[in-house]
Amino acid sequence: MTDRKKNVNRCFWANPKNPLYIKYHDEEWGRPVHDDRQLLEQLILESFQAGLSWECVLNKREAFREAFDGFDRDSILSFDEKKIDELMACSGIIRNRAKIKSAISNTVVFKTIQEEFGSFDSYLSGFCPKETIMDHTSTTSAISDTLSADLRKRGMKFVGSTTIHAFLQSIGVFNSHQPDCFLYHKNSDHDRAD
C-alpha cells in the first residue's frame, strides 16, 4: 500500500489492520461489474455472508475460489453430494451445508436467467438504472426488494433484500462510500453502463 493511500479517509468499516479489506475497499467495492462470472462469484459470496461479516467472507475468498473451481458456472452445476461432503470438510470456507447447497441450486437459477436474458448482467439491467445511485445509509432499497423477490420467485435462496442490496453495492449499482471517503465522488463517475 502506498504512503498516499495510508493517509486517506476510508469508509468506517474498512478495517485498517486488514490489508485484504483495504485492497477490496479501494480497488473493488462499488465499481461496476458486468462480467457474469464475477457476478456469480459475488452473488454466491454475498449469500454466504448472511448472518456473518463481509470481512469473514473476504478473508476466505481465495479458499472459496479454489473450492468452487474459480466460480466456474458449469463446474458448480456438476457438484453432487460427494462434492458437498468435500466442501463441508474444507476448513478454508464457511461450512454451512444449507448455504453450500443453495450456492449450487442458485447457480442453476443463474444459468436459467442467462438463457432467458442472454446474460445475468442483462437481467440486472432490467432492475437497475444505468446511473450509479449515491446512497451510503441504506441497507435495503426498492431495487433490492424487487430483485430479491424476483430471485426468490425463481428459486434462489439466501437472497433476501439486505443480501441483495449488499450485492448491488459491491457491483457498483450503488455508490455507498461515505461522504468523507476518498472514493465517494470518484466512484460516482463509474456508471453501470460502463
ABEGO torsion letter per residue (X at the ends): XBAAAAABBBBAABBAABAAAAAAAAAABGBBBABAAAAAAAAAAAAAABGBBAAAAAAAAAAAAAAAGGGBAAAAAABBAAAAAAAAABAABBBBAAAAAAAAAAAAAAAAAAAAAGBAAAAAAAABBABBBBBAABABBAAAAAAAAAAAAAGBBGABAAAAAAAAAAAGABBABBAABAAAAAAAABBAAX
